[in-house]
Amino acid sequence: MRILPIIMSGGSGSRLWPLSTPSQPKQFHALATQRTMIQETALRLSGPEFLESVVICGRSHEQLAVAQLEAIDHRPQAIILEPFARNTAAVAAVAALIGQEIAPDALVLLVPADHVITKPDVFRAALQTAAATALDHIVTFGIRPNAPETGFGYIQRNESLCDGVWSVKRFLEKPNLATATEYVADGGYDWNAGIFLFSPQVMLEELNRHQPDVLEATRSALENAQVTERTRLLNPDDFARCPSISIDYAVMERTERAAVAPCDIGWADVGGFSELWRLGAKDTEGNHSSGDTILIDANNCLVRAEGPPVAVIGLDNIMVISTPSGIVVAPVSRAQDVKLAAEAAKKLTGTI
């Protein structure tokens, strides 16, 4: 089965401010490896089972995306530019329309640009396992939980469709700790990674059934796009009519053709600095640092300096992120609250 990778390069990564900003969100940073996250994603989706990729990104990120992909000799067959964000249902609609146009007999793999997958071979095997089901279902890849995580949504499995793939009983919002603990103990729940495999026709049918206004607006925006040799800029007037809604709310929670393929692919979404500390290489005191940093009697700290040297003395379990866009100092346990700082900084300066 041929697979058309469509890379979603959106979002602002506000929980990683001031490292991640709207002008250069987290997928354009080297966080878990020496390459940026969009580069790692593109390389992961290269090989004999994959067609040349398509990238969907914001208009303001075109040059950044092109430069980073050219640096690894990866040239997408198309780059779709959004004039502004309209959430993931619009992206899924565009992906299905593009897939139907350029490879109607292939399966579309819709994947975020800002995730870590440390077991790419296992991921490819999961794709092959799910391919037959994806001919008439929309398959999402569930990550088998190794802990009661409260920062992710969950998917409850229903009946087995084939070896390794289940129908979906329900999607669940981010739980509290007690509920997440119950999910993990049950064994029938997986983290929702937001990775989808589907036939273009199936996605279009389900969008038309459950959220036709999204499909109509994106179809018009694509038909009336401004086209260059390498890009298509979606028509702003048409795209503005598209409701801003996630693909989970628009389709996955309502369709009877949702399926889940649980897998252990070494997945992380690097949604905050605590995750960056967990993934990063550490010294003997448990510190993960980059840039010009000085650590004295410090333990289990995250220190990132993109400018003058940063010194941490006699502190444990804290993070210091220093960039030209701002500085954050907080306990690693408060990493999720960085989003609040990003929002406050935006109001303060109007430019972040």
C-alpha positions, 0 to 999 in steps of 0.5 A, a space after each residue: 500500500 502506497 502512503 502519502 505523508 502530509 506533514 502538519 506544521 502548525 501551532 505556536 508551541 506556547 508552552 515552550 515560550 520563549 524558545 518557541 514563538 509564533 514566528 518560529 514555533 517548536 517544529 523549527 527548533 532542534 529539541 530532542 536531536 541535532 536536527 529540527 523537529 520538522 527535519 526529523 519528521 520528514 526524514 522519518 517519512 522517507 523510504 520506499 513505502 512513502 510517496 514524496 511528502 506534502 507540507 501544510 504550514 502557515 504562510 509566514 513559515 514558508 521560507 523557514 520550512 523550505 530552508 530547513 527541508 532543503 538543508 536535509 535534501 528533502 523537497 516536498 511535492 507540494 507546500 500548502 500555505 494557510 493564510 491563517 490558522 483554522 485548526 486541524 479539521 481544515 488541515 484534514 480536509 485539505 489533506 484529503 483533497 490533495 490526496 484525492 488529487 495527486 494520489 487517489 489510490 494511496 493512503 494519506 498519513 496526516 502527521 504533526 511536524 513537532 512530535 518525537 518518534 524514537 522507534 521509526 521502524 516500529 512506527 512503519 510496522 504499525 502503518 503496515 498493520 493498519 493499512 488494510 483497515 484504513 481503506 474504509 476507516 480513519 485510523 488514529 495511532 494510540 500510544 500505549 501509556 506507561 504512566 497516568 499522564 494528565 496532559 494528553 487526551 485518551 482513546 478507549 478501545 472497543 472491538 478488535 477489527 483485526 490484529 492490532 487495530 480496534 474500533 473506537 468506543 470513545 475519545 476522552 478529554 485530558 483527565 485528572 490524575 485519579 482518572 488517568 490512573 484508572 485508565 492505565 490500570 484498565 489497559 484498554 485506553 491509549 494516549 491520543 497522538 493526533 496521527 491519522 491514516 486514511 483513504 482520501 475518499 473516506 475522510 471526504 465522506 465523513 467530513 461531508 457527513 459530519 462537518 460539511 461547512 469545513 469541507 465546502 470552505 476548504 474545497 473552495 479555498 484550494 480551488 481558488 488558491 494562488 499557485 506558484 511552482 512550489 506552493 499553493 496559498 489557500 484563498 483567504 476569503 474562502 478559508 475564512 468561512 471555515 469553522 475553527 474546529 479540531 478533527 476530533 470534534 468535527 469527525 472522529 468523535 462522531 463517525 462510526 468509522 474511527 479506529 485505533 492502532 495502539 503502538 509503542 513507537 517512542 512517542 513524545 510531543 515535547 509539549 513542555 519543558 518538563 518533557 524536554 528535560 526528560 528526553 535530554 541527555 543529562 550530566 551526573 547530577 541529572 541536569 540537561 543544559 545547552 548553550 553557555 551554562 554554568 551549574 554549581 551544586 545544581 541537580 535535576 535542572 533544565 538550563 538553556 542559554 541562547 545568548 549570554 552565559 546562564 549560571 545556576 547555583 545551589 538550586 534543584 529541579 528548576 528550569 531557566 530558559 534564556 533567549 532573545 525573546 524572553 527569560 523563564 525561571 520556574 520549577 520544572 514541575 510548573 512547566 505547564 504554566 509557561 503558557 500563562 507566561 507566554 500569554 502575559 508576555 504577548 499582552 505586555 509587548 504585543 509582539 511575541 
